[in-house]
Amino acid sequence: MAGEDGVLIGFSDHDELLRLDRANRHGLVAGATGTGKTVTLQVIAQGLSDAGVPVFAADVKGDLCGVAAIGAPNDKMLARAKAMNLELRPAAAPVVFWDLFGEKGHPVRATISEMGPVLLARMLELNDVQEGALNVVFKAADSQGLLLLDLKDLQAALTFASENSKDLGARYGAVAPATVATIQRKLLVLENQGAEGMFGEPALSLSDLMRTDLNGKGYVNVLAADRLINAPRLYATFLLWLLSEMFEQLPEVGDPPKPKLVFFFDEAHLLFRDAPPALLQKVEQVVRLIRSKGVGVYFVTQNPADIPETVLGQLGNRVQHALRAYTPTEQKGLKAASNSFRPNPAFDTAEAIQGLGVGEALVSVLDEKGAPTVVQKTLIRPPASRLGPLTPQERDAVIAASPVRGLYDQAKDRESAYEVLQARAGAAAAAAEQAEQQRAAPPAAAREAASPRASAARASNRQGMGEAFAKSLLRTVANQVGRELMRGVLGSLRRR
């Protein structure tokens, strides 16, 4: 499926190849439901894997997982291969299965600090005021060196902010307890969606997405998303976080002979729907610059009109399956799709898009000079792997043989903000109890307790958790130059 020149996508009047040295220039796979997008994704993913390029893709419908099994081509697939003068050799790709819920793959976790306030606000659908309050909570936690690893850490930090809103407000701006309570309720909704296990440790290491097997094939990392897609904000925000982590962590490599990783963003319209302008600008920045890290990003969606023009213009390799254009909105999308191609004088692009059959597409890829080729009507090649899902037993066997087996399966809960704040609350309660006992002491003990030194100690003991912590916070902030954690382009922590 892949040669020295590139990945074979299909056949027009010649082989349509995705050049490996241009595969990091991003791409688009578009088309209406049922026109063959998933098969095209499977073909490209396995071709990249054969070329030694790791791949990450979300399995939204549950059938992309078939890339892990050797194909059993039917008569129709064999006939198409013969018409393309293609020898179809059934084969499977090496696969690692992942799942945010830990059910159909290895658990995928991020820490709350890595996710950052910007993406969390997007995930929780916070307004500007609520997002501002969340930023204050992160700022205070960073200043104190409090680790925000999981949801209980964030809940503890929010409770602290509510109880000490006056002290924090004097330093960072108003944090209304009612606003904090709203954020906490939205966190509860997130937990009810099953996202609690997504946050914590061990957090995902990018190196585990960029593996090759002993034969030099790149692993295809398949994220089980058939359940996740029911929480679209969670799905889109997680994938955006993963992109931002790659942008932050990977070194510059320019234009390598082949990508370090190719990332498929399925149901891409979920990323851009209702996104505020500031977030869209950051997404555009990440897409524009991440190719120099050797990462290609391929958006998979029903209509190119789902993607902002500023992002669409950066997608050099394009596969357009059939579109229908009955409504004004669909006609607008058809026009956007046809105008995005370099015209072919042999046919009208808009008419061709509407007349495509299942497994057919218009294809334009980047040539050796980085220019888009003239659009061609293309028959997509049959996949070498299975066309359809794995059985649960087959999936379990792949997971059992995974190169990351045992690395993420058990969650770890080290001391972080929740434990630290609980300990401080316990110390404050113990000090208050001791002060009460001293007040109830016999007269002799009371005279001893009346000494200046004891009075000072008693006053200190009466100082509650909130006051003590707030004063400590302000002292720390005054001396934190060079120590504060820096947040990256999308709010994730830069690692030092």
N, C-alpha and C positions, 0 to 999 in steps of 0.2 A: 504493500500500500504506500510505501515511501521509498524513494530512491535518492540518489545523490542530489538531484535537482530540486526535489520537493515532494509534497504529499499529493497523491492523485485524488482529486475531488470527483472527476467524472470526465465525460468525453463530449466535445462539440464536433468540430471538424478536425480537432486535434486534442491531445491530452490537456486537460485543464489542471495545472499544478499550482499548489500553494507553495511558493518558494520558501525554503527554510530561512534564508537570510533576510527575508522580508516579513516573516511571520510575526515578528514583534511589532509590526506597524498596525496592529489591531485589525478587527474585522467585524462583520455583521452577517448574521444568518436570520433571515426574516421570511414570513409567509403566514398565511391563514392556518388555522387549526386543521390538521389532517393532511397537509400537503407534503410532509416529509422532513420537517426541520430536525426532528430528533435523530433520524437516520443519518442526515448530513452531519450532525454534531458527532455521532458515533463514528462515522467514516473518518472525519478529520482528526478526532481524538486518537483513534487507533493508529492512524498514519503518523501522527506526531510521536506517539509512543514508540512505534517501530523505528523512528529516526533518533530515538534517545532523548526525546523531549518530554518531561513530566507535564501532566495535565491536571487541572482542577475543574470539575463540572458538577453542578447540582442536578440530581435526578428528580425532576418535579413530578413526572408521571409514573415513575417506578419501572420503566422499561430500559433505561440507559444502562442499568446494571448488567444487561446481557453482554456487554463488552468484555466481561470477565470469563465468558464461556466460548468454546469453539463453535463456530457457526455450522448450521446444517442447511445449506442453501436449497430452496425449493426450485421447481422447474422454471418459474418466472425469473428468479434471480439468475439462474444458470443461463437462460436465454439472453438476458440483458448483458451478462458478462461476455457471452459469445459474440453478441452484436458489437461490443466494444473491443473485440479481439483481446480480451482480458482473461488470463488464467486465474480463476478464483480459487485461492488456497485458504481453506478454513483455518482460522487461528484465533486465539484469545489474547487479550492484553493483560499484563500484570496490573492488578487493581488493589487499592486500599479503600475500604468502605468507612465512611465517617457519618456520624449522626449527632446532632445537637442534643437529642434526647437519649442517646446511648442505647437505642433499641436495635437498629439495623446496621450498626457500625461502631467504630471506636468513638467514645465521647469526644466532643470538641468543646473546649473551654477557653474563655478569655477572662482576665481579671477585670473587675470594675474600673480600676485605674487605667488599664490598657484601653478599654472601650472609650473612656473619657466622657465629659459632660455633653459635648456637642452631639455625639452619636446616641448617647443615652436619651437626650432630650428628643431626638428624632424618633427613637424607638418607642418612647412613652407618649409621644404626641403632646409635648409641653408647649405652652405659649411662651412669649418672650419673658414675662415676669417670672414664670416658673423655671425657665432655663437659667435666668440670672441667679435665682436662689440656689439652683443646683451647682452653678459655678462657684458660688461662695462656699458651699459645703466642701467641694473638691479643694478649693484654695486653702481652707482652714485645715483640712486633713493633710495636705501636702506640707504645709508649714510645720505641722507637728510631727511629721514623719509617720503618720498613721496609715497603715496599709489598707486600702480598700480592695479586697479580693473578691468577695462574694456579696450576695444580696443582703445578708444579715449585717455585714460591715456597713453597707450603705444605709440600711435602716437605722443602725446605731448612730451613725454620723448625722443623719437627718434629725433623729430625736435630740441629740446634743444641740444641734443648731436651733431647734424649736425652743428648747429649755433655756438657751443662752442667746436668744435673738438680739437682746439689747447690747450685750458685749460685742458680739460679732458685727452687728450693724454699725457700731461706732468705728469699726476698722474697715469694713468692706462694703457697707451699704445695707439698707433695710432687708431683713429676712423675716417676713411675717409668718407666725406659726400656722396660720390658715393656709398659706401657700405651701409650706412644708407638708401639712396634712394632705393636701391634694396630691402632691408628688408621691407620698406614701401609699395613698389609695391606688394610684396608677401602677406602682410597683407590685401591689397585691394582684392586680389584673395580670401583670406580666408573669407572676408566679403561677397563677391559675392556668396560664397558657402552657405551663410546663418548662418555663425558661430558667427556673432556679438552678438546674444542673448545668446550664450553659456558662455560669459565672463561677470562677474559682480556679483551683490548681489541681494537677499540673496543667498549665496553659499550653495551648498549641504552639509548637516550635515550627517555624517556616521550613526548616531543613527537612522535616519529615514529610513535607509536600513536594520536595524537590529531589526525590530518590530515583535511581535507576536500578534495575535488577542485575543479576549476574551475567545476563546476555546483553547488557547495555541498553535494554528497552526502558523507556521512561514509565514510571507508574502513573496510571490513571486514577486520580483521587476522586471518588464519587461520593458526594454528599447526599444522603437520603433526605429528600425534601418533600415527599408526598404528604407528610403530616405538617411539616414546617410551613408549607405554602399557605396553610389555613390561617397563619398569623403573618400576613404579608409584610408589615412593618418590621417585624423581627427578622424575617428572611432577608429582606433587602438591606437592613442595617448591618446584619452579620456579614454579608458578602462585601459590603462597603468597608467595614472594619478590616476585613482580611486584605482587601486591596490597599488600604491605607497603611497597614502593617508592612506589606511588601515595599511600598513606596518609602517608608521610614527606614527599614532595616537593610534592604539589599544594596550592595555597592553599585556604583556606576560602571557599566561595561560597554556603553555605546551601542553599536549595531553588531552583535556577535554573529558567527556563522549560522547559529540556530538559537532559538530562545532558551532561556533558563527555565521558563515555565510559561504555559499558555493557560489562561483563565477564561472559562466560559461563564458568562453572567446570563442565565436563563430567566425568562419572564422579566426582562430588563425594564419594562414600563413601570414596574413596582418601585424601582429606584428613583425615578424622576417624577412620579405622580405626587402632586401637592408639595414638592420639595421647595423650601424657601430659596430665594435667589443666592443668598450667601453660600448655602450648601451646594447648589449647582455649580457655582464658581470653583469651589474646592474639588468637586468631582471632575470638572473639566481640567483643572490643574493636574490632578493625579493621573488622568488618562493621558494627557499630553506629555508628561514627564516620565511616566513609569516605563515607557518603552526603552529608555536609556538604561534601565536596570535589567534589561533582557526579558521583560515580561510582556507578553502579548495579551490583550484583553479583547474578547469576542462577545459582543452583545447578541443575545438570541431573543427575538420578540416577534409579535405578529405583524407589526407595521413599522417601517422606518420613521414614520411621523411620531412614534412614541418617544423618540430620542431627540433631545435638543440639537439644533443645528450646529452649535459650537462643539458638541461631542461627535455628532454624525460626520462632520467634516474630517475627523481624525481617523476614521475607520477605512483603511485602504483596501482591504480584501473583503469582497462582498458576494454573498450567495442569496439570491432573492427567489423564493418559491412563490407560488400563485397567490394573488390577492383578488378579492372580489370588490367591486366598486358600485354598490347600489345606492348608498346614501351619500349626502354631501360630504360627511366626514370621511367615508371610505374613498370617495373620489379625490379628496384632498391628499389622503395618504398615498393613493396610487400615483398622483402627480409628483409627490415628494420622492417616492421610490424610483420612478422613471427618470427624474431629473438628476438623480444621484449617480447615474451611470455615464460612462463615456459612450456616446451613441454608436450604434452599428448601422450603416446605411442600408443593410439588407432587410431590416424590419423596423417597425415602430415599437419602441420599448414598452410603452404603456399597454398597447394591445397584446404584446407578447406575454406580459406579466399575467394578464387576465386569462390567457389561453393555455397556460402551463398545466400539465397533468401531474399526478402524484409521482414524486421521484424525479421531476424535471425542475430546472431552475435556470435563472439568468445568472451568469458568473462573470465577475471581473476581479482580477487579482493584480498585484503589483509586479511589474517586470524587473529585470536586473538593474534598471536605472531608478527604480522606485516610482515609476509612473503607472497609473492604472491602465490595464489592457482594455481594448474594445470589448463591450459586453457581448457574451455569446450564449445562445441557447444550449443548455448542457443536460445530458443524462447523468444523474448522480450514480456513481458506481455502487454495486451491492457491498454491504459490509462483510468482512471476513469473520467477524464474531457473530454471536447469536442475535437474531432479530426478535427480541422479546425478553421478558424478565427471567431472573434466576428463580429457582425454588428456594424456600427458606433453608433447606438442608445444604444446597449449593452455596448460598450466601454464608452460612455458618462455617463451611469448610474454607472459604476464602479468608474469612476473618481469623480463623484459627491459624492459618499459615501466613498471616500478615507480618511484615517486617517491623511493625510498631506494636505488636501484641504485648500487652503488659505494661506499656509505657503510660497509657492514659486511662486504663480501665478502672482504677481505684482513685477516688477523689482524696485529696489531702487538705487538711484544715490546720494550718499553722497559725501562730498568734498574729492577730491583725487588729483592726480598729475595734471590732466587737469585743474581743477578749480584753483589750487594753481599757476600753471605756467601762466594761463591767468591773474590772479590777479596781479602777479609780472610784467607781460608785460604791463598791464594797468597802474600800478604805475610808471613804467619806462617812458611810453609815457607821462603821466601827468607831470612828473618831467622835461622832455625835453621841453614840451610846456611852463612850467613856466620859464625855463631858457631863452627861446626865447623871452618871454614877457619882461623879465628883460633887455635883450639886446636892446629891442626897447623902453625902458622907457625914460622919459624926462631927461635932464642933471642933475637936482638935484637928482633925484632918481638914476641916473647912478653913481653920486659921492658917494652916500650912499652905492650903491651896490659894489663900488670899495674897500670897507673896507676889511681887511684881513679875518674877519669872513665870510662876504658875499662871498668873493672869494672862500673860502673853501667849503661853501655850494653849490656854483654854480658848482664847480668842481665835488662835490659829485653827484649833480643832473645830470650832463652830463654823469655820469657813466651808461652805458646801462644795460639792464637786464642781458645780458650774462655775462659781467664782474662782476657785483655785485653777481650774483648767483654763478659763478665759484669761486670767492674769499670766499664766504660763505661756499661753498662746501669743499674747502681745509681746512678751519678752523675747520669745523665739523669733517672731516676725522681724523684730528690730535687728536681729543678728543673723539673718538667714542668707545674706548675700553669698552667691556662689554655691548654695546648698539646695535651693528650691528646684523641684523637678520641672523640667521643661516639657510642654505639650506640643505635639507635632501638628501637621497641617489639618488633621481632622480630630484633634483632641486626644490622640493616644500618646502615651508617654514615650519620649525618646530614651533609649537605653544608653547608659554611660558605662 
